[in-house]
Amino acid sequence: WQDIIPWLDQRGRSIQVMQSNNSFSVGGSLSVNCHGWQFDRPPIASTVESFRLMLADGSVVRCSRHENAELFSLALGGYGMFGIILDADLRVVPNKRYRLEQHVVPVEDALLTFDSKVQERRNVEMVYARMDISPDNFLNEVIINAFFHDPKGEIPVLVDSGLNKLKRIVFRGSADSDYGKELRWKAEAKLQPLVAGTVFSRNQLLNEGVEVLQNRSADTTDILHEYFVPREELAGFVNALREIIPRHNADLLNITIRAVNEDNDTFLRYADQPMMAFVMLFVQERTDDGESRMKAVTRELIDAALRHKGRYYLPYRLHASQEQFNRAYPQATAFFDRKRHFDPAELFQNGFYLMYGTSSHSEE
């Protein structure tokens, strides 16, 4: 994406759906069927017109909603199980000038605020919310960041904001530090719009690399989690997070919330209805004990999502049990059957397939 965004920017265009950072490959994004913080949008598969796929026998086929439609739905969000995506035709949108509006509210008022201040208004283009993770106010407040199309003025030039070093210091300072977490919340809730401004281009918002946040320690590593729950289950799921995360003494760095529309394109879909996505970032020690503790908290969080009619996202650590995976993705048996139909020699494999897709996986 970091190559494509500047190219599109010169032509007045922008990506329709992608992650919040530009460091990922396009093929990888399609293979995990990523979603972003683009308002009122399904995952990225909805933006794909077609792609070319190299199959296990070396042949190349074009896949679209009308040509090799089954492979289209299987390979998008298919984690490389069906072939190699060689290239893709994606729908793009105009690059526009946006203006940021922020609302810092108690979490119990978040949905009402979202409805009245964001969803029911015109010209909203991108939205995400961030929860307060400081221990003294854990998950009690939320910042709703909404970007509205602002046609009155020039579209900002695609340049580095110059704030990456400061962003990194504030973000990494929140690891293993209650004070750092409180400081970061205050900075995001009160100082960020004053320092960074409130006017951006769409491409500026998308064109930030993960190195701004990246953990460079040899002793710890950052672990992403992601859970999807229907809107009516939000309160119950947040209550579960309040209980589970502190009990495990997990070092939580971030919770971002995004809305994801129903996915009507992929087979192994996580958004079988409109969902609210909770993107969480934890830091853990690079030790067997750190790994064991992360696995334990992950399984409890997955159970919480399942209790609240939700699912967990598949690209991350293989900590879910086989039973949890099957409950979250009941279509998985058929998915893996089709994988072996198109790839009978099982040429395309990865840890995900070996863990959940074969009869020889080891349950821990």
C-alpha positions in Angstrom: 0.0 0.0 0.0 2.9 2.4 0.7 3.7 2.2 -3.1 0.1 2.5 -4.3 -1.2 5.4 -2.2 1.3 8.0 -3.5 0.7 6.8 -7.1 -3.1 7.2 -6.6 -2.6 10.5 -4.8 -1.0 12.0 -7.9 -4.1 11.0 -9.8 -6.6 12.4 -7.3 -7.7 8.9 -6.2 -7.5 6.8 -3.0 -8.0 3.3 -1.7 -11.7 2.4 -0.9 -11.0 -0.1 1.9 -7.7 -1.0 3.6 -6.1 -1.3 7.1 -5.2 1.7 9.1 -1.5 1.3 8.1 0.2 1.2 4.7 2.9 -1.4 5.5 0.9 -4.5 4.4 1.0 -6.1 1.0 -2.0 -6.0 -1.3 -2.1 -9.8 -1.7 -1.8 -10.4 2.0 -4.7 -7.9 2.6 -6.9 -9.8 0.2 -5.9 -13.1 1.6 -7.0 -12.1 5.1 -9.9 -10.0 3.8 -8.9 -7.0 5.9 -11.2 -4.3 7.0 -10.5 -0.7 7.9 -12.1 2.4 9.4 -13.8 3.5 6.2 -17.4 4.3 7.2 -20.3 2.1 6.1 -18.2 -0.4 4.3 -17.8 -4.2 4.3 -14.3 -5.7 4.3 -11.8 -5.3 1.4 -13.3 -8.1 -0.7 -16.2 -5.8 -1.5 -13.8 -3.6 -3.5 -12.4 -6.4 -5.6 -13.5 -6.5 -9.3 -11.3 -9.5 -10.2 -7.9 -11.1 -9.6 -5.6 -13.6 -11.3 -4.9 -16.7 -9.2 -2.1 -19.3 -9.8 -3.4 -22.7 -8.9 -1.5 -25.7 -7.5 -1.1 -27.2 -11.0 0.6 -24.0 -12.2 -2.4 -22.8 -14.3 -3.6 -19.2 -14.0 -7.3 -18.3 -13.8 -9.2 -15.1 -13.5 -11.6 -14.9 -10.6 -14.5 -12.5 -10.2 -18.1 -12.6 -9.1 -19.0 -13.9 -12.6 -16.0 -15.9 -13.6 -14.7 -18.7 -11.3 -17.0 -17.2 -8.7 -16.4 -20.1 -6.2 -12.7 -19.5 -6.2 -13.3 -15.8 -5.9 -15.1 -16.3 -2.6 -12.7 -18.9 -1.3 -9.4 -17.2 -2.1 -10.5 -13.8 -0.7 -10.1 -14.4 3.0 -8.7 -17.8 2.2 -5.2 -17.4 3.8 -3.3 -18.6 0.8 -5.0 -22.0 0.8 -6.2 -21.9 -2.9 -3.3 -20.4 -4.8 -1.2 -17.3 -5.3 -2.9 -14.0 -6.0 -0.8 -12.5 -8.9 -2.7 -9.2 -9.4 -6.0 -7.7 -8.7 -8.4 -5.0 -10.0 -9.7 -2.9 -7.1 -12.3 -0.1 -7.1 -10.9 3.2 -5.9 -12.5 6.4 -4.8 -11.7 10.1 -5.0 -9.1 11.6 -2.6 -10.9 14.2 -0.6 -10.3 16.8 2.1 -11.6 15.7 5.5 -12.2 17.5 8.7 -11.9 15.7 12.1 -14.5 15.9 14.8 -13.8 14.3 18.2 -16.2 13.3 20.9 -15.0 12.1 24.3 -17.8 10.4 26.2 -18.6 7.8 28.8 -18.7 4.4 27.2 -22.4 4.0 28.1 -23.1 7.1 25.9 -21.0 6.0 23.0 -23.7 4.4 20.8 -26.1 7.3 21.3 -23.3 9.8 20.5 -22.3 7.8 17.4 -25.8 7.7 16.1 -26.6 11.4 16.7 -23.2 13.0 16.0 -21.9 10.7 13.3 -24.1 8.1 11.6 -27.1 10.4 11.1 -25.1 13.2 9.5 -24.1 13.6 5.9 -20.6 13.4 4.5 -19.1 11.1 7.1 -16.2 9.2 5.5 -14.0 7.5 8.1 -14.6 6.7 11.8 -12.9 4.9 14.6 -13.2 5.0 18.4 -10.5 4.4 21.0 -11.1 3.3 24.6 -9.4 4.5 27.7 -7.2 1.7 28.9 -5.6 3.5 31.9 -6.1 1.3 35.0 -8.0 3.9 37.1 -10.6 4.5 34.3 -10.4 1.1 32.5 -12.8 1.0 29.5 -15.0 3.7 31.1 -14.5 6.4 28.4 -14.2 6.4 24.6 -13.0 8.9 22.0 -15.0 8.8 18.8 -13.0 10.2 15.9 -15.1 11.0 12.8 -13.8 12.5 9.6 -16.3 14.4 7.4 -15.8 15.5 3.8 -15.0 19.2 3.8 -15.1 20.6 0.3 -14.2 24.1 1.4 -10.5 24.4 0.8 -7.5 22.7 -0.8 -6.8 19.0 -0.4 -3.7 18.8 1.8 -0.5 17.6 0.1 0.6 14.0 0.8 3.6 14.7 3.1 4.8 13.3 6.4 3.1 15.0 9.3 6.4 15.4 11.2 4.8 14.0 14.3 5.8 10.4 14.0 8.6 10.6 16.5 6.4 12.2 19.1 3.6 9.6 18.4 6.0 6.8 18.9 7.4 8.2 22.2 3.8 8.6 23.6 2.6 5.2 22.4 5.6 3.1 23.4 5.7 5.0 26.7 2.4 3.3 27.6 3.9 -0.2 27.6 4.1 -1.6 31.1 3.4 1.8 32.6 0.1 2.9 34.2 1.3 6.5 34.1 2.2 6.2 30.4 -1.3 4.9 29.7 -2.9 7.8 31.5 -0.6 10.3 29.7 -1.4 8.8 26.3 -5.1 9.0 27.0 -4.9 12.7 27.9 -2.7 13.4 24.9 -5.2 11.7 22.5 -8.3 13.2 24.1 -7.1 16.7 24.5 -3.8 17.5 22.8 -3.8 15.5 19.5 -6.2 17.8 17.5 -4.3 20.9 18.7 -0.9 19.5 17.7 -1.8 17.5 14.5 -4.6 19.7 13.3 -8.1 18.7 12.2 -7.8 18.9 8.3 -6.4 16.0 6.4 -6.6 14.3 3.0 -8.0 10.8 2.8 -4.6 9.6 1.6 -2.8 11.3 4.5 -4.9 9.3 6.9 -4.1 6.0 5.1 -0.4 6.6 4.5 1.1 5.8 7.9 3.4 2.9 8.5 3.4 0.5 11.4 7.0 1.5 12.3 5.4 4.4 14.2 4.1 1.9 16.7 6.5 -1.0 16.3 8.0 -2.8 19.3 11.8 -2.9 18.9 12.5 -4.7 22.1 14.4 -8.0 22.2 12.6 -9.0 25.4 8.9 -8.3 24.5 6.7 -8.5 21.4 3.3 -6.9 20.5 0.4 -9.3 19.9 -2.7 -8.3 18.0 -6.2 -9.6 18.8 -9.4 -8.8 17.1 -13.0 -9.6 17.9 -16.3 -8.9 16.1 -19.6 -8.6 17.9 -23.0 -7.4 16.9 -23.9 -3.9 18.1 -26.6 -5.2 20.5 -23.9 -7.2 22.3 -21.4 -4.4 22.8 -22.2 -3.7 26.5 -22.0 -7.3 27.5 -18.7 -7.8 25.6 -17.1 -4.7 27.2 -18.1 -5.9 30.6 -16.4 -9.2 29.9 -13.2 -7.3 28.8 -13.3 -5.3 32.1 -13.2 -8.6 34.0 -10.9 -10.8 31.9 -8.0 -8.5 31.0 -7.2 -7.2 34.5 -7.5 -10.7 36.0 -4.8 -12.0 33.8 -2.7 -8.9 34.4 -2.4 -8.5 30.6 -0.5 -5.5 29.4 -3.0 -3.9 27.1 -1.7 -1.1 24.9 -4.7 -0.2 22.8 -8.4 -0.9 21.9 -9.7 0.6 18.7 -13.3 0.0 17.7 -14.5 0.1 14.1 -17.8 -0.7 12.4 -17.8 -3.4 9.7 -20.7 -4.0 7.3 -21.9 -7.4 6.3 -19.6 -9.4 4.0 -21.4 -10.9 1.0 -18.4 -11.9 -0.9 -16.2 -14.4 1.0 -16.7 -18.0 2.1 -14.8 -17.9 5.4 -16.4 -14.7 6.4 -16.2 -13.1 9.9 -18.8 -10.4 9.3 -21.9 -12.5 8.5 -23.9 -9.5 9.7 -23.0 -5.9 10.6 -20.3 -6.1 13.3 -18.3 -3.9 15.7 -14.7 -4.8 15.6 -12.5 -4.5 18.7 -8.8 -4.3 17.6 -6.6 -4.9 20.7 -2.8 -4.7 21.0 -1.1 -6.4 23.9 2.6 -6.6 24.8 4.0 -9.8 26.1 7.4 -11.2 27.3 9.3 -13.4 24.8 9.3 -16.3 27.2 7.4 -19.6 27.6 5.6 -18.1 30.5 4.7 -15.0 28.6 3.4 -17.1 25.7 1.4 -19.4 28.1 -0.3 -16.4 29.8 -1.2 -14.8 26.4 -2.7 -18.1 25.2 -4.9 -18.2 28.4 -6.2 -14.7 28.1 -6.8 -15.2 24.3 -9.0 -18.2 24.9 -11.0 -16.5 27.5 -11.5 -13.5 25.2 -12.6 -15.8 22.3 -15.1 -17.5 24.6 -16.5 -14.0 25.6 -16.9 -13.1 21.9 -18.6 -16.4 21.2 -21.0 -15.9 24.1 -21.9 -12.5 22.7 -22.7 -13.9 19.2 -19.4 -12.8 17.8 -16.2 -14.2 16.3 -12.5 -13.7 16.5 -10.2 -12.7 13.6 -8.0 -15.5 12.1 -4.7 -13.9 11.0 -3.0 -13.7 14.4 -1.6 -16.3 16.8 -2.9 -19.8 16.7 -4.1 -19.8 20.3 -7.7 -20.7 19.7 -8.7 -24.3 20.4 -10.1 -26.5 17.6 -13.5 -26.3 19.3 -13.4 -22.5 19.5 -12.4 -22.3 15.8 -15.2 -24.6 14.8 -17.8 -22.6 16.9 -16.6 -19.3 15.4 -16.4 -20.6 11.8 -19.0 -23.4 11.3 -18.4 -23.2 7.6 -14.7 -24.2 8.1 -15.3 -27.9 7.3 -16.7 -27.1 3.9 -13.9 -24.5 3.4 -11.2 -27.1 4.0 -13.0 -29.7 1.8 -13.0 -27.2 -1.1 -9.3 -26.5 -0.4 -8.4 -30.2 -0.9 -10.7 -30.3 -4.0 -8.7 -27.4 -5.7 -5.4 -28.5 -4.2 -5.6 -32.3 -3.7 -1.8 -32.6 -3.1 -2.1 -29.9 -0.4 0.7 -27.9 -1.9 -0.4 -24.7 -0.3 0.0 -25.0 3.5 0.7 -22.8 6.5 0.5 -23.0 10.3 -3.2 -22.1 10.2 -4.0 -25.0 7.9 -1.9 -27.5 9.8 -3.5 -26.4 13.1 -7.2 -26.4 12.1 -7.6 -27.8 8.6 -6.0 -31.3 8.8 -6.8 -34.3 10.8 -3.3 -34.5 12.2 -3.3 -31.3 14.1 -2.4 -31.5 17.8 -4.9 -30.1 20.3 -3.3 -28.4 23.3 
